[in-house]
Amino acid sequence: MRLYKDCSNAVKVISLIFIICGIIFISLFIPATFIRVWNTGTYFGYAIGVLTIALGILMPVAVNHRKRAVRYIYRGGLIVYALLGIYAVTLSGFMLFSMNNAPEKDSQRTVIVLGCQVKKSGPSLMLTKRLEKAYAYLTQNPDAICIVSGGKGDDEHISEAQAMYDWLTEKGIDKGRITKEDRSTSTMENLRFTKEILEQKGRNTEVILVTDGFHQCRASLQARSLGYDTRNLSSDTPWFLLPSYWVREWFALSYEFVFG
């Protein structure tokens, strides 16, 4: 306790800021937990929050500790934390840029809707948001054609492509404007198999990707590696899911940069 008393007011303020920021960060992931959304982003979201709180609590002790090694270890931890924070902010900047890479007016690009989970009751909430975005664009651009891309997962009763096809046609989009790609099990396969369809139809690879905003950067990188010229229409991820999926995307993008 004496170490707390001996530290400067500036250290106390910074310590408190760390603790408050950690608590706020943890709170962002609580809504997803209540609806049982557990993924890499959720786990690491909690871990980042706890680490931030721990750094705040330990700060007054570590900066004034009589052992130089303790001070150096703590400062080294802060440096690593700061560098990772800068990296996360940089990734988020790329993600935000891709989210807003909208198509040109009167675009003749093919619309590609990337798949997401299908439930027994129909498209999941996130997939429905993607379909709403695609529907709005297809309605405003009656000459545009669409490829819905997504296979059938082990926990799905129909393919994601079929679920998207049914949803769009029930809303009034002409069946002749929609092609199903129902073999894929990943984003890369979505794009690879869709390219085969475009080649069979004699269409170019100028496309509009419809997916969640957080996903656009990685999807665009993969698409360009296959020779696509992309523009993006980003669906609105539900607010209570966004933190978990956003953090998860940091790791997915990092994997993409390293392994391609």
C-alpha positions in Angstrom: 0.0 0.0 0.0 2.9 2.3 0.7 4.0 2.0 -2.9 0.5 3.4 -4.0 0.9 6.3 -1.6 4.4 7.1 -2.9 3.6 7.2 -6.6 2.8 10.4 -8.3 -0.7 11.7 -9.1 0.1 11.2 -12.8 0.7 7.5 -12.3 -2.4 7.2 -10.2 -4.5 8.8 -13.0 -3.0 6.7 -15.7 -3.6 3.6 -13.6 -7.2 4.5 -13.1 -7.6 5.1 -16.8 -6.3 1.7 -17.6 -8.7 0.1 -15.1 -11.7 2.0 -16.5 -10.8 1.2 -20.1 -10.4 -2.5 -19.2 -13.8 -2.6 -17.6 -15.4 -0.8 -20.6 -13.7 -3.2 -23.0 -15.0 -6.2 -21.1 -18.5 -4.8 -21.1 -18.5 -4.8 -24.9 -18.4 -8.6 -25.0 -21.1 -9.3 -22.3 -24.1 -9.0 -24.7 -22.6 -11.7 -27.0 -22.0 -13.9 -24.0 -25.6 -13.8 -23.0 -26.6 -15.2 -26.4 -23.9 -17.8 -26.3 -21.6 -16.3 -29.0 -18.3 -17.8 -28.0 -15.5 -17.4 -30.6 -11.9 -16.3 -30.8 -13.0 -12.6 -30.6 -15.0 -13.2 -27.4 -12.2 -15.0 -25.6 -9.6 -12.5 -26.5 -11.9 -9.6 -25.9 -12.2 -10.7 -22.3 -8.5 -11.4 -22.1 -7.6 -8.0 -23.4 -9.9 -6.4 -20.9 -8.5 -8.3 -18.0 -4.9 -7.6 -19.1 -5.7 -3.9 -19.3 -7.1 -3.9 -15.8 -4.2 -5.9 -14.5 -1.7 -3.4 -16.0 -3.6 -0.6 -14.4 -3.7 -2.2 -10.9 0.0 -3.1 -11.1 1.2 0.2 -12.4 1.7 2.0 -9.0 3.4 -1.0 -7.6 5.7 -1.7 -10.6 6.9 1.8 -11.4 8.1 2.3 -7.9 9.3 -1.2 -7.1 12.7 -1.3 -5.4 13.9 -4.1 -7.7 15.0 -2.7 -11.1 14.1 -6.0 -12.8 10.5 -5.7 -11.8 10.3 -2.2 -13.2 11.9 -3.2 -16.5 9.7 -6.3 -16.9 6.6 -4.1 -16.3 7.8 -1.4 -18.8 8.6 -4.1 -21.3 5.1 -5.4 -20.9 3.7 -1.9 -21.5 5.7 -1.5 -24.6 4.5 -4.9 -26.0 0.9 -3.9 -25.1 1.3 -0.5 -26.8 2.7 -2.1 -30.0 -0.1 -4.6 -30.2 -2.6 -1.8 -29.6 -1.1 0.2 -32.5 -1.3 -3.0 -34.7 -4.9 -3.5 -33.8 -5.7 0.1 -34.6 -3.9 -0.2 -37.9 -5.9 -3.3 -38.8 -9.1 -1.6 -37.8 -8.2 1.3 -40.1 -7.8 -1.1 -43.1 -11.1 -2.7 -42.1 -12.9 0.6 -42.0 -11.5 1.6 -45.4 -12.7 -1.6 -47.0 -16.2 -1.2 -45.4 -16.6 2.0 -47.3 -15.2 1.0 -50.7 -18.7 1.4 -52.3 -19.5 0.7 -56.0 -19.8 3.3 -58.6 -23.1 4.7 -59.7 -24.8 2.7 -62.5 -22.2 -0.1 -61.9 -22.5 -3.2 -64.1 -20.6 -5.3 -61.6 -21.9 -8.8 -60.6 -23.2 -8.9 -57.0 -21.7 -11.7 -54.9 -23.4 -12.4 -51.5 -21.1 -14.3 -49.2 -22.7 -16.9 -47.1 -23.2 -17.1 -43.4 -25.0 -19.5 -40.9 -28.4 -20.8 -41.8 -30.8 -21.9 -39.0 -33.9 -24.1 -39.2 -36.0 -21.0 -39.2 -34.1 -19.5 -42.1 -31.1 -17.2 -42.6 -29.4 -16.1 -39.4 -29.5 -12.5 -38.3 -26.2 -11.7 -39.8 -27.0 -13.4 -43.1 -30.4 -11.6 -43.2 -28.6 -8.3 -42.9 -26.4 -9.2 -45.9 -29.5 -10.2 -47.9 -31.2 -6.9 -47.0 -28.2 -5.0 -48.4 -28.2 -7.1 -51.5 -31.9 -6.8 -52.0 -31.8 -3.0 -51.8 -29.0 -2.9 -54.4 -30.7 -5.3 -56.7 -34.0 -3.4 -56.5 -32.3 -0.1 -57.3 -30.3 -1.7 -60.1 -32.7 -3.9 -62.0 -30.1 -5.0 -64.6 -27.7 -6.3 -62.0 -27.3 -10.0 -61.6 -26.4 -11.8 -58.4 -24.5 -14.9 -57.2 -25.3 -16.3 -53.8 -22.4 -18.2 -52.4 -22.3 -20.8 -49.6 -22.4 -24.5 -49.1 -24.2 -26.6 -46.6 -22.5 -27.0 -43.2 -22.9 -30.0 -40.9 -25.3 -28.1 -38.7 -27.4 -26.7 -41.6 -30.4 -28.3 -43.2 -30.0 -26.6 -46.6 -27.1 -24.8 -48.2 -26.5 -21.2 -47.5 -26.9 -20.5 -51.2 -30.3 -22.1 -51.3 -31.4 -20.2 -48.2 -30.3 -16.9 -49.8 -31.9 -17.8 -53.1 -35.2 -18.5 -51.4 -35.1 -15.3 -49.4 -34.4 -13.0 -52.4 -36.9 -14.6 -54.7 -39.6 -14.5 -52.0 -38.9 -10.8 -51.8 -39.5 -10.4 -55.5 -36.1 -10.6 -57.1 -36.4 -12.5 -60.4 -35.1 -16.0 -60.3 -33.2 -15.5 -63.6 -31.0 -12.8 -61.9 -29.7 -15.2 -59.2 -27.2 -18.0 -59.5 -26.4 -20.4 -56.7 -22.9 -21.5 -55.8 -23.5 -24.2 -53.2 -20.2 -26.1 -52.8 -18.1 -23.7 -50.8 -17.2 -24.0 -47.1 -15.0 -20.9 -46.7 -14.6 -17.4 -48.0 -11.8 -18.4 -50.3 -13.9 -21.2 -51.8 -16.8 -18.8 -52.1 -14.7 -16.7 -54.3 -12.9 -19.5 -56.2 -16.1 -21.3 -57.1 -17.9 -18.1 -57.9 -15.1 -17.2 -60.3 -15.7 -20.5 -62.2 -19.4 -19.5 -62.6 -18.4 -16.1 -63.9 -16.1 -17.7 -66.5 -18.8 -20.1 -67.6 -21.2 -17.2 -68.0 -18.6 -15.2 -69.9 -18.6 -12.3 -67.4 -15.7 -10.4 -66.1 -14.4 -10.3 -62.6 -15.6 -6.8 -61.7 -17.8 -7.6 -58.7 -19.5 -6.2 -55.7 -18.9 -8.1 -52.5 -21.8 -8.2 -50.0 -20.8 -9.2 -46.5 -20.5 -7.8 -43.0 -18.3 -4.7 -42.7 -15.8 -6.3 -40.5 -15.3 -9.1 -43.1 -14.8 -6.9 -46.1 -11.1 -6.3 -45.8 -10.2 -10.0 -45.7 -12.7 -10.9 -48.3 -11.3 -8.2 -50.6 -7.7 -9.4 -50.1 -8.7 -12.9 -51.0 -10.7 -11.8 -54.0 -7.9 -9.7 -55.4 -5.5 -12.6 -55.0 -7.8 -14.5 -57.4 -7.9 -11.6 -59.9 -11.1 -9.9 -58.9 -11.7 -6.2 -59.2 -13.9 -5.5 -56.1 -16.2 -2.9 -54.7 -18.0 -3.5 -51.4 -21.5 -3.3 -50.0 -21.3 -3.7 -46.2 -24.2 -5.0 -44.1 -24.8 -3.7 -40.6 -23.6 -6.2 -38.1 -25.9 -6.2 -35.0 -24.2 -4.0 -32.4 -24.2 -6.8 -29.8 -22.2 -9.1 -32.1 -19.8 -6.6 -33.6 -17.1 -6.4 -30.8 -16.6 -10.2 -30.8 -16.4 -10.5 -34.6 -14.3 -7.4 -35.0 -11.6 -8.7 -32.6 -11.8 -12.2 -34.2 -11.1 -10.5 -37.5 -7.9 -9.1 -36.2 -6.6 -12.7 -35.8 -8.1 -13.8 -39.1 -6.4 -11.0 -41.0 -3.1 -11.7 -39.2 -3.4 -15.3 -40.3 -4.1 -14.1 -43.9 -1.0 -11.8 -43.9 1.3 -14.6 -42.7 -0.1 -17.6 -44.6 -2.0 -16.0 -47.4 
